[in-house]
Amino acid sequence: MSFDAGFSRASHTNGSPVALERILWIAVGAALVGDVVTTFVGLHLGLAESNPVAHSMIDGYGLVGMLGLKLVAIGIGIACRWLLPDEYRPIVPAGLALPWLIAVGINLYMISTVV
């Protein structure tokens, strides 16, 4: 029994780094919206922002500050993605989406504790 056959079949799938990256950028958008919405719902319910940078931006500029912070992160990701070979570029949106999706989960849990 050869394990090489399993690996060679996996490499012939229709997925490509470009398609994966496109899906991950959609996940970035969804995660961004989810994080912003759940953050502001939590704040409205009396919870506090635990990230000190986000906390100061929200205190100083509200929603515009939070969105500005997110756009800076996305801008840095887009600027740095050109430094990577094509097959590694999906790591950029994955690195943005994953922490924001985790934050959404944490936010939803925290909201559930006060509702």
Order of alpha helices (4+ residues) and beta strands (2+ residues): alpha-alpha-alpha-alpha
